[in-house]
């Protein structure tokens, strides 16, 4: 299959800012683990062929149970995360099928991603080899110096807050990994890794609802969004 897409769901974080020992991927949202929503969206996308989950060792059994109870039939492997997000993604890349042509890399703690958003960014990558979801920046952003003094004000019309999934041609991504070598941990997201080899990345308009669970306040917002979605469907 020429456009075989492997989704790599990165769920190996330690949830420090959430203030809980429990992995934030397991925080219940309306009674269901957050990552169940994430996995279900990728399961329901016709453009995703397999799902690889990267997690902490202690979360492997729980994740396997969640996948089984939520009908995640595309789950191919659950692999151990690394010491950093970059290493975790690298471990996920090593586990994908030999058929994989594209990689769709997504934060496990973004449970409100929609099938439509997944499809739109994957289709953009089919055309351009590299694409990410992103939203317009509505706040005024300031650049500051080491003394916290304002240096400049970028034109916000040129700024985008990038999200995940970020989708790339697999061979291109592996080339970027090789080029990064020991400096891999210096890249803040997968797009920055691809930027380092001079490749242009298309930003596909995403939704403000595609939030990442980082603090307890995010959990409140996520549940509110899910309740609203249920009301719209009823």
PyMOL CGO cylinders between C-alpha atoms (Angstrom):
from pymol import cmd
from pymol.cgo import CYLINDER

trace = [
    CYLINDER, 0.00, 0.00, 0.00, 1.78, 3.16, -1.23, 0.3, 1, 1, 1, 1, 1, 1,
    CYLINDER, 1.78, 3.16, -1.23, 0.34, 5.50, 1.41, 0.3, 1, 1, 1, 1, 1, 1,
    CYLINDER, 0.34, 5.50, 1.41, 0.62, 3.25, 4.45, 0.3, 1, 1, 1, 1, 1, 1,
    CYLINDER, 0.62, 3.25, 4.45, 0.47, 5.52, 7.52, 0.3, 1, 1, 1, 1, 1, 1,
    CYLINDER, 0.47, 5.52, 7.52, 1.80, 4.50, 10.92, 0.3, 1, 1, 1, 1, 1, 1,
    CYLINDER, 1.80, 4.50, 10.92, 0.52, 6.57, 13.83, 0.3, 1, 1, 1, 1, 1, 1,
    CYLINDER, 0.52, 6.57, 13.83, 2.98, 6.93, 16.70, 0.3, 1, 1, 1, 1, 1, 1,
    CYLINDER, 2.98, 6.93, 16.70, 1.18, 7.93, 19.91, 0.3, 1, 1, 1, 1, 1, 1,
    CYLINDER, 1.18, 7.93, 19.91, 3.67, 9.32, 22.42, 0.3, 1, 1, 1, 1, 1, 1,
    CYLINDER, 3.67, 9.32, 22.42, 2.44, 8.59, 25.96, 0.3, 1, 1, 1, 1, 1, 1,
    CYLINDER, 2.44, 8.59, 25.96, 5.65, 8.31, 27.97, 0.3, 1, 1, 1, 1, 1, 1,
    CYLINDER, 5.65, 8.31, 27.97, 5.61, 11.58, 29.92, 0.3, 1, 1, 1, 1, 1, 1,
    CYLINDER, 5.61, 11.58, 29.92, 5.91, 11.73, 33.71, 0.3, 1, 1, 1, 1, 1, 1,
    CYLINDER, 5.91, 11.73, 33.71, 2.97, 14.17, 34.25, 0.3, 1, 1, 1, 1, 1, 1,
    CYLINDER, 2.97, 14.17, 34.25, 4.99, 16.44, 36.56, 0.3, 1, 1, 1, 1, 1, 1,
    CYLINDER, 4.99, 16.44, 36.56, 2.95, 19.59, 35.87, 0.3, 1, 1, 1, 1, 1, 1,
    CYLINDER, 2.95, 19.59, 35.87, -0.30, 17.69, 36.36, 0.3, 1, 1, 1, 1, 1, 1,
    CYLINDER, -0.30, 17.69, 36.36, 0.72, 17.11, 39.98, 0.3, 1, 1, 1, 1, 1, 1,
    CYLINDER, 0.72, 17.11, 39.98, -0.14, 13.41, 40.03, 0.3, 1, 1, 1, 1, 1, 1,
    CYLINDER, -0.14, 13.41, 40.03, 1.80, 10.16, 40.07, 0.3, 1, 1, 1, 1, 1, 1,
    CYLINDER, 1.80, 10.16, 40.07, -0.73, 8.69, 37.65, 0.3, 1, 1, 1, 1, 1, 1,
    CYLINDER, -0.73, 8.69, 37.65, 0.14, 9.11, 33.98, 0.3, 1, 1, 1, 1, 1, 1,
    CYLINDER, 0.14, 9.11, 33.98, -1.94, 11.99, 32.65, 0.3, 1, 1, 1, 1, 1, 1,
    CYLINDER, -1.94, 11.99, 32.65, -3.01, 9.77, 29.74, 0.3, 1, 1, 1, 1, 1, 1,
    CYLINDER, -3.01, 9.77, 29.74, -5.10, 7.78, 32.24, 0.3, 1, 1, 1, 1, 1, 1,
    CYLINDER, -5.10, 7.78, 32.24, -6.89, 10.75, 33.82, 0.3, 1, 1, 1, 1, 1, 1,
    CYLINDER, -6.89, 10.75, 33.82, -10.62, 10.09, 33.44, 0.3, 1, 1, 1, 1, 1, 1,
    CYLINDER, -10.62, 10.09, 33.44, -12.56, 12.39, 31.14, 0.3, 1, 1, 1, 1, 1, 1,
    CYLINDER, -12.56, 12.39, 31.14, -16.27, 11.80, 31.66, 0.3, 1, 1, 1, 1, 1, 1,
    CYLINDER, -16.27, 11.80, 31.66, -15.38, 8.43, 33.14, 0.3, 1, 1, 1, 1, 1, 1,
    CYLINDER, -15.38, 8.43, 33.14, -13.10, 7.23, 30.36, 0.3, 1, 1, 1, 1, 1, 1,
    CYLINDER, -13.10, 7.23, 30.36, -9.26, 7.35, 30.32, 0.3, 1, 1, 1, 1, 1, 1,
    CYLINDER, -9.26, 7.35, 30.32, -8.02, 10.31, 28.30, 0.3, 1, 1, 1, 1, 1, 1,
    CYLINDER, -8.02, 10.31, 28.30, -5.91, 8.19, 25.98, 0.3, 1, 1, 1, 1, 1, 1,
    CYLINDER, -5.91, 8.19, 25.98, -8.94, 6.10, 25.04, 0.3, 1, 1, 1, 1, 1, 1,
    CYLINDER, -8.94, 6.10, 25.04, -10.28, 9.13, 23.17, 0.3, 1, 1, 1, 1, 1, 1,
    CYLINDER, -10.28, 9.13, 23.17, -6.92, 9.62, 21.46, 0.3, 1, 1, 1, 1, 1, 1,
    CYLINDER, -6.92, 9.62, 21.46, -6.69, 6.01, 20.32, 0.3, 1, 1, 1, 1, 1, 1,
    CYLINDER, -6.69, 6.01, 20.32, -10.30, 5.94, 19.18, 0.3, 1, 1, 1, 1, 1, 1,
    CYLINDER, -10.30, 5.94, 19.18, -9.79, 8.91, 16.85, 0.3, 1, 1, 1, 1, 1, 1,
    CYLINDER, -9.79, 8.91, 16.85, -6.86, 7.22, 15.11, 0.3, 1, 1, 1, 1, 1, 1,
    CYLINDER, -6.86, 7.22, 15.11, -8.72, 3.91, 15.01, 0.3, 1, 1, 1, 1, 1, 1,
    CYLINDER, -8.72, 3.91, 15.01, -11.61, 5.64, 13.22, 0.3, 1, 1, 1, 1, 1, 1,
    CYLINDER, -11.61, 5.64, 13.22, -9.46, 7.38, 10.61, 0.3, 1, 1, 1, 1, 1, 1,
    CYLINDER, -9.46, 7.38, 10.61, -9.52, 5.48, 7.33, 0.3, 1, 1, 1, 1, 1, 1,
    CYLINDER, -9.52, 5.48, 7.33, -6.08, 6.92, 6.49, 0.3, 1, 1, 1, 1, 1, 1,
    CYLINDER, -6.08, 6.92, 6.49, -4.33, 5.35, 9.49, 0.3, 1, 1, 1, 1, 1, 1,
    CYLINDER, -4.33, 5.35, 9.49, -3.14, 1.78, 8.96, 0.3, 1, 1, 1, 1, 1, 1,
    CYLINDER, -3.14, 1.78, 8.96, -1.52, 0.96, 12.29, 0.3, 1, 1, 1, 1, 1, 1,
    CYLINDER, -1.52, 0.96, 12.29, -1.01, 2.47, 15.72, 0.3, 1, 1, 1, 1, 1, 1,
    CYLINDER, -1.01, 2.47, 15.72, 2.18, 2.30, 17.77, 0.3, 1, 1, 1, 1, 1, 1,
    CYLINDER, 2.18, 2.30, 17.77, 1.99, 3.51, 21.38, 0.3, 1, 1, 1, 1, 1, 1,
    CYLINDER, 1.99, 3.51, 21.38, 5.11, 4.59, 23.24, 0.3, 1, 1, 1, 1, 1, 1,
    CYLINDER, 5.11, 4.59, 23.24, 4.77, 4.55, 27.03, 0.3, 1, 1, 1, 1, 1, 1,
    CYLINDER, 4.77, 4.55, 27.03, 6.48, 4.04, 30.37, 0.3, 1, 1, 1, 1, 1, 1,
    CYLINDER, 6.48, 4.04, 30.37, 7.19, 0.45, 31.41, 0.3, 1, 1, 1, 1, 1, 1,
    CYLINDER, 7.19, 0.45, 31.41, 4.76, 0.67, 34.32, 0.3, 1, 1, 1, 1, 1, 1,
    CYLINDER, 4.76, 0.67, 34.32, 1.92, 1.77, 32.02, 0.3, 1, 1, 1, 1, 1, 1,
    CYLINDER, 1.92, 1.77, 32.02, 2.18, -1.00, 29.43, 0.3, 1, 1, 1, 1, 1, 1,
    CYLINDER, 2.18, -1.00, 29.43, -0.39, -3.39, 30.92, 0.3, 1, 1, 1, 1, 1, 1,
    CYLINDER, -0.39, -3.39, 30.92, -2.89, -0.60, 31.58, 0.3, 1, 1, 1, 1, 1, 1,
    CYLINDER, -2.89, -0.60, 31.58, -2.57, 0.70, 28.03, 0.3, 1, 1, 1, 1, 1, 1,
    CYLINDER, -2.57, 0.70, 28.03, -3.04, -2.76, 26.61, 0.3, 1, 1, 1, 1, 1, 1,
    CYLINDER, -3.04, -2.76, 26.61, -6.24, -3.17, 28.65, 0.3, 1, 1, 1, 1, 1, 1,
    CYLINDER, -6.24, -3.17, 28.65, -7.56, 0.24, 27.55, 0.3, 1, 1, 1, 1, 1, 1,
    CYLINDER, -7.56, 0.24, 27.55, -6.94, -0.61, 23.91, 0.3, 1, 1, 1, 1, 1, 1,
    CYLINDER, -6.94, -0.61, 23.91, -8.69, -3.96, 24.26, 0.3, 1, 1, 1, 1, 1, 1,
    CYLINDER, -8.69, -3.96, 24.26, -11.74, -2.48, 26.00, 0.3, 1, 1, 1, 1, 1, 1,
    CYLINDER, -11.74, -2.48, 26.00, -12.11, 0.26, 23.40, 0.3, 1, 1, 1, 1, 1, 1,
    CYLINDER, -12.11, 0.26, 23.40, -11.80, -1.84, 20.25, 0.3, 1, 1, 1, 1, 1, 1,
    CYLINDER, -11.80, -1.84, 20.25, -8.46, -0.44, 19.08, 0.3, 1, 1, 1, 1, 1, 1,
    CYLINDER, -8.46, -0.44, 19.08, -7.87, -3.09, 16.44, 0.3, 1, 1, 1, 1, 1, 1,
    CYLINDER, -7.87, -3.09, 16.44, -5.16, -1.10, 14.64, 0.3, 1, 1, 1, 1, 1, 1,
    CYLINDER, -5.16, -1.10, 14.64, -2.85, -1.26, 17.66, 0.3, 1, 1, 1, 1, 1, 1,
    CYLINDER, -2.85, -1.26, 17.66, 0.27, -3.02, 16.38, 0.3, 1, 1, 1, 1, 1, 1,
    CYLINDER, 0.27, -3.02, 16.38, 2.76, -2.54, 19.22, 0.3, 1, 1, 1, 1, 1, 1,
    CYLINDER, 2.76, -2.54, 19.22, 3.27, -0.87, 22.57, 0.3, 1, 1, 1, 1, 1, 1,
    CYLINDER, 3.27, -0.87, 22.57, 6.93, 0.03, 23.08, 0.3, 1, 1, 1, 1, 1, 1,
    CYLINDER, 6.93, 0.03, 23.08, 9.00, 1.49, 25.89, 0.3, 1, 1, 1, 1, 1, 1,
    CYLINDER, 9.00, 1.49, 25.89, 9.67, 5.22, 25.93, 0.3, 1, 1, 1, 1, 1, 1,
    CYLINDER, 9.67, 5.22, 25.93, 13.07, 6.85, 26.19, 0.3, 1, 1, 1, 1, 1, 1,
    CYLINDER, 13.07, 6.85, 26.19, 14.60, 9.38, 28.59, 0.3, 1, 1, 1, 1, 1, 1,
    CYLINDER, 14.60, 9.38, 28.59, 13.17, 12.24, 26.49, 0.3, 1, 1, 1, 1, 1, 1,
    CYLINDER, 13.17, 12.24, 26.49, 10.26, 12.78, 24.15, 0.3, 1, 1, 1, 1, 1, 1,
    CYLINDER, 10.26, 12.78, 24.15, 12.64, 12.73, 21.18, 0.3, 1, 1, 1, 1, 1, 1,
    CYLINDER, 12.64, 12.73, 21.18, 14.00, 9.33, 22.23, 0.3, 1, 1, 1, 1, 1, 1,
    CYLINDER, 14.00, 9.33, 22.23, 10.47, 8.04, 22.75, 0.3, 1, 1, 1, 1, 1, 1,
    CYLINDER, 10.47, 8.04, 22.75, 9.49, 9.04, 19.22, 0.3, 1, 1, 1, 1, 1, 1,
    CYLINDER, 9.49, 9.04, 19.22, 12.64, 7.39, 17.90, 0.3, 1, 1, 1, 1, 1, 1,
    CYLINDER, 12.64, 7.39, 17.90, 11.67, 4.15, 19.67, 0.3, 1, 1, 1, 1, 1, 1,
    CYLINDER, 11.67, 4.15, 19.67, 8.25, 4.37, 18.07, 0.3, 1, 1, 1, 1, 1, 1,
    CYLINDER, 8.25, 4.37, 18.07, 9.72, 4.89, 14.61, 0.3, 1, 1, 1, 1, 1, 1,
    CYLINDER, 9.72, 4.89, 14.61, 11.83, 1.75, 15.02, 0.3, 1, 1, 1, 1, 1, 1,
    CYLINDER, 11.83, 1.75, 15.02, 8.66, -0.27, 15.73, 0.3, 1, 1, 1, 1, 1, 1,
    CYLINDER, 8.66, -0.27, 15.73, 6.58, 0.70, 12.68, 0.3, 1, 1, 1, 1, 1, 1,
    CYLINDER, 6.58, 0.70, 12.68, 5.71, -1.72, 9.91, 0.3, 1, 1, 1, 1, 1, 1,
    CYLINDER, 5.71, -1.72, 9.91, 8.11, -2.20, 7.01, 0.3, 1, 1, 1, 1, 1, 1,
    CYLINDER, 8.11, -2.20, 7.01, 5.18, -1.08, 4.82, 0.3, 1, 1, 1, 1, 1, 1,
    CYLINDER, 5.18, -1.08, 4.82, 5.11, 2.36, 6.45, 0.3, 1, 1, 1, 1, 1, 1,
    CYLINDER, 5.11, 2.36, 6.45, 5.45, 5.28, 4.04, 0.3, 1, 1, 1, 1, 1, 1,
    CYLINDER, 5.45, 5.28, 4.04, 4.31, 8.05, 6.39, 0.3, 1, 1, 1, 1, 1, 1,
    CYLINDER, 4.31, 8.05, 6.39, 4.55, 8.69, 10.13, 0.3, 1, 1, 1, 1, 1, 1,
    CYLINDER, 4.55, 8.69, 10.13, 1.79, 10.52, 12.01, 0.3, 1, 1, 1, 1, 1, 1,
    CYLINDER, 1.79, 10.52, 12.01, 3.27, 11.53, 15.36, 0.3, 1, 1, 1, 1, 1, 1,
    CYLINDER, 3.27, 11.53, 15.36, 0.78, 12.56, 18.05, 0.3, 1, 1, 1, 1, 1, 1,
    CYLINDER, 0.78, 12.56, 18.05, 0.81, 13.43, 21.74, 0.3, 1, 1, 1, 1, 1, 1,
    CYLINDER, 0.81, 13.43, 21.74, -1.16, 10.85, 23.71, 0.3, 1, 1, 1, 1, 1, 1,
    CYLINDER, -1.16, 10.85, 23.71, -2.30, 13.70, 25.98, 0.3, 1, 1, 1, 1, 1, 1,
    CYLINDER, -2.30, 13.70, 25.98, -4.20, 15.41, 23.16, 0.3, 1, 1, 1, 1, 1, 1,
    CYLINDER, -4.20, 15.41, 23.16, -7.43, 13.38, 23.50, 0.3, 1, 1, 1, 1, 1, 1,
    CYLINDER, -7.43, 13.38, 23.50, -9.71, 15.83, 21.69, 0.3, 1, 1, 1, 1, 1, 1,
    CYLINDER, -9.71, 15.83, 21.69, -8.17, 15.36, 18.25, 0.3, 1, 1, 1, 1, 1, 1,
    CYLINDER, -8.17, 15.36, 18.25, -10.85, 14.66, 15.64, 0.3, 1, 1, 1, 1, 1, 1,
    CYLINDER, -10.85, 14.66, 15.64, -10.87, 12.20, 12.76, 0.3, 1, 1, 1, 1, 1, 1,
    CYLINDER, -10.87, 12.20, 12.76, -11.37, 15.12, 10.38, 0.3, 1, 1, 1, 1, 1, 1,
    CYLINDER, -11.37, 15.12, 10.38, -8.23, 16.86, 11.66, 0.3, 1, 1, 1, 1, 1, 1,
    CYLINDER, -8.23, 16.86, 11.66, -6.20, 13.66, 11.40, 0.3, 1, 1, 1, 1, 1, 1,
    CYLINDER, -6.20, 13.66, 11.40, -7.33, 13.16, 7.81, 0.3, 1, 1, 1, 1, 1, 1,
    CYLINDER, -7.33, 13.16, 7.81, -6.67, 16.75, 6.77, 0.3, 1, 1, 1, 1, 1, 1,
    CYLINDER, -6.67, 16.75, 6.77, -3.07, 16.81, 8.00, 0.3, 1, 1, 1, 1, 1, 1,
    CYLINDER, -3.07, 16.81, 8.00, -2.31, 13.32, 6.65, 0.3, 1, 1, 1, 1, 1, 1,
    CYLINDER, -2.31, 13.32, 6.65, -3.64, 14.29, 3.22, 0.3, 1, 1, 1, 1, 1, 1,
    CYLINDER, -3.64, 14.29, 3.22, -1.46, 17.41, 3.29, 0.3, 1, 1, 1, 1, 1, 1,
    CYLINDER, -1.46, 17.41, 3.29, 1.59, 15.25, 4.00, 0.3, 1, 1, 1, 1, 1, 1,
    CYLINDER, 1.59, 15.25, 4.00, 0.69, 13.03, 1.03, 0.3, 1, 1, 1, 1, 1, 1,
    CYLINDER, 0.69, 13.03, 1.03, 1.03, 16.14, -1.13, 0.3, 1, 1, 1, 1, 1, 1,
    CYLINDER, 1.03, 16.14, -1.13, 3.97, 17.86, 0.56, 0.3, 1, 1, 1, 1, 1, 1,
    CYLINDER, 3.97, 17.86, 0.56, 5.87, 15.16, 2.56, 0.3, 1, 1, 1, 1, 1, 1,
    CYLINDER, 5.87, 15.16, 2.56, 5.60, 17.20, 5.78, 0.3, 1, 1, 1, 1, 1, 1,
    CYLINDER, 5.60, 17.20, 5.78, 2.58, 18.75, 7.51, 0.3, 1, 1, 1, 1, 1, 1,
    CYLINDER, 2.58, 18.75, 7.51, 1.39, 19.74, 10.96, 0.3, 1, 1, 1, 1, 1, 1,
    CYLINDER, 1.39, 19.74, 10.96, -1.79, 20.99, 12.53, 0.3, 1, 1, 1, 1, 1, 1,
    CYLINDER, -1.79, 20.99, 12.53, -1.64, 24.53, 13.86, 0.3, 1, 1, 1, 1, 1, 1,
    CYLINDER, -1.64, 24.53, 13.86, -3.84, 27.41, 14.99, 0.3, 1, 1, 1, 1, 1, 1,
    CYLINDER, -3.84, 27.41, 14.99, -3.66, 31.17, 14.65, 0.3, 1, 1, 1, 1, 1, 1,
    CYLINDER, -3.66, 31.17, 14.65, -2.09, 33.03, 17.57, 0.3, 1, 1, 1, 1, 1, 1,
    CYLINDER, -2.09, 33.03, 17.57, -4.64, 35.40, 19.10, 0.3, 1, 1, 1, 1, 1, 1,
    CYLINDER, -4.64, 35.40, 19.10, -2.54, 36.87, 21.92, 0.3, 1, 1, 1, 1, 1, 1,
    CYLINDER, -2.54, 36.87, 21.92, 0.13, 39.49, 21.34, 0.3, 1, 1, 1, 1, 1, 1,
    CYLINDER, 0.13, 39.49, 21.34, 3.52, 37.80, 21.75, 0.3, 1, 1, 1, 1, 1, 1,
    CYLINDER, 3.52, 37.80, 21.75, 6.57, 39.57, 23.16, 0.3, 1, 1, 1, 1, 1, 1,
    CYLINDER, 6.57, 39.57, 23.16, 10.23, 38.62, 22.77, 0.3, 1, 1, 1, 1, 1, 1,
    CYLINDER, 10.23, 38.62, 22.77, 12.15, 39.33, 25.99, 0.3, 1, 1, 1, 1, 1, 1,
    CYLINDER, 12.15, 39.33, 25.99, 15.81, 39.36, 26.97, 0.3, 1, 1, 1, 1, 1, 1,
    CYLINDER, 15.81, 39.36, 26.97, 17.54, 37.69, 29.93, 0.3, 1, 1, 1, 1, 1, 1,
    CYLINDER, 17.54, 37.69, 29.93, 16.33, 40.49, 32.21, 0.3, 1, 1, 1, 1, 1, 1,
    CYLINDER, 16.33, 40.49, 32.21, 12.72, 39.90, 31.17, 0.3, 1, 1, 1, 1, 1, 1,
    CYLINDER, 12.72, 39.90, 31.17, 12.63, 43.19, 29.26, 0.3, 1, 1, 1, 1, 1, 1,
    CYLINDER, 12.63, 43.19, 29.26, 10.64, 43.39, 26.01, 0.3, 1, 1, 1, 1, 1, 1,
    CYLINDER, 10.64, 43.39, 26.01, 12.89, 43.31, 22.97, 0.3, 1, 1, 1, 1, 1, 1,
    CYLINDER, 12.89, 43.31, 22.97, 10.35, 43.11, 20.15, 0.3, 1, 1, 1, 1, 1, 1,
    CYLINDER, 10.35, 43.11, 20.15, 6.79, 42.27, 19.17, 0.3, 1, 1, 1, 1, 1, 1,
    CYLINDER, 6.79, 42.27, 19.17, 6.46, 39.78, 16.30, 0.3, 1, 1, 1, 1, 1, 1,
    CYLINDER, 6.46, 39.78, 16.30, 3.64, 40.21, 13.82, 0.3, 1, 1, 1, 1, 1, 1,
    CYLINDER, 3.64, 40.21, 13.82, 1.15, 37.65, 15.09, 0.3, 1, 1, 1, 1, 1, 1,
    CYLINDER, 1.15, 37.65, 15.09, -0.30, 37.16, 11.61, 0.3, 1, 1, 1, 1, 1, 1,
    CYLINDER, -0.30, 37.16, 11.61, 2.91, 35.24, 10.82, 0.3, 1, 1, 1, 1, 1, 1,
    CYLINDER, 2.91, 35.24, 10.82, 2.75, 33.08, 13.97, 0.3, 1, 1, 1, 1, 1, 1,
    CYLINDER, 2.75, 33.08, 13.97, 1.10, 29.69, 14.43, 0.3, 1, 1, 1, 1, 1, 1,
    CYLINDER, 1.10, 29.69, 14.43, 0.72, 27.57, 17.55, 0.3, 1, 1, 1, 1, 1, 1,
    CYLINDER, 0.72, 27.57, 17.55, 1.54, 24.10, 16.26, 0.3, 1, 1, 1, 1, 1, 1,
    CYLINDER, 1.54, 24.10, 16.26, -0.22, 21.00, 17.49, 0.3, 1, 1, 1, 1, 1, 1,
    CYLINDER, -0.22, 21.00, 17.49, -0.09, 17.31, 16.70, 0.3, 1, 1, 1, 1, 1, 1,
    CYLINDER, -0.09, 17.31, 16.70, -0.40, 15.13, 14.67, 0.3, 1, 1, 1, 1, 1, 1,
    CYLINDER, -0.40, 15.13, 14.67, 2.70, 16.10, 12.76, 0.3, 1, 1, 1, 1, 1, 1,
    CYLINDER, 2.70, 16.10, 12.76, 3.00, 13.91, 9.67, 0.3, 1, 1, 1, 1, 1, 1,
    CYLINDER, 3.00, 13.91, 9.67, 6.10, 13.16, 7.62, 0.3, 1, 1, 1, 1, 1, 1,
    CYLINDER, 6.10, 13.16, 7.62, 7.45, 10.96, 4.86, 0.3, 1, 1, 1, 1, 1, 1,
    CYLINDER, 7.45, 10.96, 4.86, 9.12, 8.12, 6.77, 0.3, 1, 1, 1, 1, 1, 1,
    CYLINDER, 9.12, 8.12, 6.77, 12.38, 8.05, 4.81, 0.3, 1, 1, 1, 1, 1, 1,
    CYLINDER, 12.38, 8.05, 4.81, 12.76, 11.80, 5.18, 0.3, 1, 1, 1, 1, 1, 1,
    CYLINDER, 12.76, 11.80, 5.18, 12.13, 11.61, 8.93, 0.3, 1, 1, 1, 1, 1, 1,
    CYLINDER, 12.13, 11.61, 8.93, 14.67, 8.82, 9.37, 0.3, 1, 1, 1, 1, 1, 1,
    CYLINDER, 14.67, 8.82, 9.37, 17.22, 10.89, 7.41, 0.3, 1, 1, 1, 1, 1, 1,
    CYLINDER, 17.22, 10.89, 7.41, 16.60, 13.80, 9.78, 0.3, 1, 1, 1, 1, 1, 1,
    CYLINDER, 16.60, 13.80, 9.78, 17.05, 11.50, 12.79, 0.3, 1, 1, 1, 1, 1, 1,
    CYLINDER, 17.05, 11.50, 12.79, 20.41, 10.31, 11.44, 0.3, 1, 1, 1, 1, 1, 1,
    CYLINDER, 20.41, 10.31, 11.44, 21.54, 13.89, 10.79, 0.3, 1, 1, 1, 1, 1, 1,
    CYLINDER, 21.54, 13.89, 10.79, 20.55, 14.98, 14.31, 0.3, 1, 1, 1, 1, 1, 1,
    CYLINDER, 20.55, 14.98, 14.31, 22.73, 12.33, 15.95, 0.3, 1, 1, 1, 1, 1, 1,
    CYLINDER, 22.73, 12.33, 15.95, 23.56, 13.19, 19.56, 0.3, 1, 1, 1, 1, 1, 1,
    CYLINDER, 23.56, 13.19, 19.56, 21.76, 16.55, 19.32, 0.3, 1, 1, 1, 1, 1, 1,
    CYLINDER, 21.76, 16.55, 19.32, 18.33, 14.93, 18.96, 0.3, 1, 1, 1, 1, 1, 1,
    CYLINDER, 18.33, 14.93, 18.96, 17.13, 16.09, 22.39, 0.3, 1, 1, 1, 1, 1, 1,
    CYLINDER, 17.13, 16.09, 22.39, 17.68, 19.70, 21.35, 0.3, 1, 1, 1, 1, 1, 1,
    CYLINDER, 17.68, 19.70, 21.35, 14.64, 19.66, 19.05, 0.3, 1, 1, 1, 1, 1, 1,
    CYLINDER, 14.64, 19.66, 19.05, 11.45, 20.81, 20.77, 0.3, 1, 1, 1, 1, 1, 1,
    CYLINDER, 11.45, 20.81, 20.77, 9.09, 19.03, 18.37, 0.3, 1, 1, 1, 1, 1, 1,
    CYLINDER, 9.09, 19.03, 18.37, 9.21, 16.85, 15.29, 0.3, 1, 1, 1, 1, 1, 1,
    CYLINDER, 9.21, 16.85, 15.29, 8.71, 19.78, 12.94, 0.3, 1, 1, 1, 1, 1, 1,
    CYLINDER, 8.71, 19.78, 12.94, 11.87, 21.44, 14.23, 0.3, 1, 1, 1, 1, 1, 1,
    CYLINDER, 11.87, 21.44, 14.23, 13.77, 18.24, 13.43, 0.3, 1, 1, 1, 1, 1, 1,
    CYLINDER, 13.77, 18.24, 13.43, 12.51, 18.35, 9.85, 0.3, 1, 1, 1, 1, 1, 1,
    CYLINDER, 12.51, 18.35, 9.85, 13.20, 22.09, 9.59, 0.3, 1, 1, 1, 1, 1, 1,
    CYLINDER, 13.20, 22.09, 9.59, 16.85, 21.34, 10.43, 0.3, 1, 1, 1, 1, 1, 1,
    CYLINDER, 16.85, 21.34, 10.43, 17.29, 19.56, 7.10, 0.3, 1, 1, 1, 1, 1, 1,
    CYLINDER, 17.29, 19.56, 7.10, 15.75, 22.41, 5.13, 0.3, 1, 1, 1, 1, 1, 1,
    CYLINDER, 15.75, 22.41, 5.13, 12.35, 20.88, 4.37, 0.3, 1, 1, 1, 1, 1, 1,
    CYLINDER, 12.35, 20.88, 4.37, 9.25, 23.08, 4.16, 0.3, 1, 1, 1, 1, 1, 1,
    CYLINDER, 9.25, 23.08, 4.16, 6.31, 22.06, 6.36, 0.3, 1, 1, 1, 1, 1, 1,
    CYLINDER, 6.31, 22.06, 6.36, 2.71, 22.87, 5.56, 0.3, 1, 1, 1, 1, 1, 1,
    CYLINDER, 2.71, 22.87, 5.56, 0.63, 24.12, 8.49, 0.3, 1, 1, 1, 1, 1, 1,
    CYLINDER, 0.63, 24.12, 8.49, -2.94, 22.81, 8.26, 0.3, 1, 1, 1, 1, 1, 1,
    CYLINDER, -2.94, 22.81, 8.26, -5.57, 24.76, 10.17, 0.3, 1, 1, 1, 1, 1, 1,
    CYLINDER, -5.57, 24.76, 10.17, -6.41, 22.93, 13.37, 0.3, 1, 1, 1, 1, 1, 1,
    CYLINDER, -6.41, 22.93, 13.37, -8.95, 23.47, 16.12, 0.3, 1, 1, 1, 1, 1, 1,
    CYLINDER, -8.95, 23.47, 16.12, -8.55, 25.33, 19.39, 0.3, 1, 1, 1, 1, 1, 1,
    CYLINDER, -8.55, 25.33, 19.39, -10.23, 22.29, 20.98, 0.3, 1, 1, 1, 1, 1, 1,
    CYLINDER, -10.23, 22.29, 20.98, -7.19, 20.11, 20.24, 0.3, 1, 1, 1, 1, 1, 1,
    CYLINDER, -7.19, 20.11, 20.24, -5.63, 20.96, 23.61, 0.3, 1, 1, 1, 1, 1, 1,
    CYLINDER, -5.63, 20.96, 23.61, -2.88, 19.11, 25.41, 0.3, 1, 1, 1, 1, 1, 1,
    CYLINDER, -2.88, 19.11, 25.41, -3.54, 17.95, 28.97, 0.3, 1, 1, 1, 1, 1, 1,
    CYLINDER, -3.54, 17.95, 28.97, -0.81, 19.59, 31.02, 0.3, 1, 1, 1, 1, 1, 1,
    CYLINDER, -0.81, 19.59, 31.02, -2.46, 21.00, 34.15, 0.3, 1, 1, 1, 1, 1, 1,
    CYLINDER, -2.46, 21.00, 34.15, -5.64, 20.21, 36.13, 0.3, 1, 1, 1, 1, 1, 1,
    CYLINDER, -5.64, 20.21, 36.13, -7.27, 23.24, 34.47, 0.3, 1, 1, 1, 1, 1, 1,
    CYLINDER, -7.27, 23.24, 34.47, -6.85, 21.53, 31.08, 0.3, 1, 1, 1, 1, 1, 1,
    CYLINDER, -6.85, 21.53, 31.08, -8.83, 18.55, 32.38, 0.3, 1, 1, 1, 1, 1, 1,
    CYLINDER, -8.83, 18.55, 32.38, -11.74, 20.84, 33.24, 0.3, 1, 1, 1, 1, 1, 1,
    CYLINDER, -11.74, 20.84, 33.24, -11.65, 22.37, 29.76, 0.3, 1, 1, 1, 1, 1, 1,
    CYLINDER, -11.65, 22.37, 29.76, -11.44, 18.95, 28.09, 0.3, 1, 1, 1, 1, 1, 1,
    CYLINDER, -11.44, 18.95, 28.09, -14.48, 17.63, 29.96, 0.3, 1, 1, 1, 1, 1, 1,
    CYLINDER, -14.48, 17.63, 29.96, -16.44, 20.74, 29.06, 0.3, 1, 1, 1, 1, 1, 1,
    CYLINDER, -16.44, 20.74, 29.06, -15.61, 20.28, 25.37, 0.3, 1, 1, 1, 1, 1, 1,
    CYLINDER, -15.61, 20.28, 25.37, -16.56, 16.60, 25.49, 0.3, 1, 1, 1, 1, 1, 1,
    CYLINDER, -16.56, 16.60, 25.49, -19.89, 17.41, 27.16, 0.3, 1, 1, 1, 1, 1, 1,
    CYLINDER, -19.89, 17.41, 27.16, -20.62, 19.97, 24.45, 0.3, 1, 1, 1, 1, 1, 1,
    CYLINDER, -20.62, 19.97, 24.45, -19.79, 17.44, 21.74, 0.3, 1, 1, 1, 1, 1, 1,
    CYLINDER, -19.79, 17.44, 21.74, -22.17, 14.92, 23.28, 0.3, 1, 1, 1, 1, 1, 1,
    CYLINDER, -22.17, 14.92, 23.28, -24.94, 17.49, 23.35, 0.3, 1, 1, 1, 1, 1, 1,
    CYLINDER, -24.94, 17.49, 23.35, -24.37, 18.37, 19.70, 0.3, 1, 1, 1, 1, 1, 1,
    CYLINDER, -24.37, 18.37, 19.70, -24.59, 14.68, 18.74, 0.3, 1, 1, 1, 1, 1, 1,
    CYLINDER, -24.59, 14.68, 18.74, -27.79, 14.04, 20.70, 0.3, 1, 1, 1, 1, 1, 1,
]
cmd.load_cgo(trace, "trace")
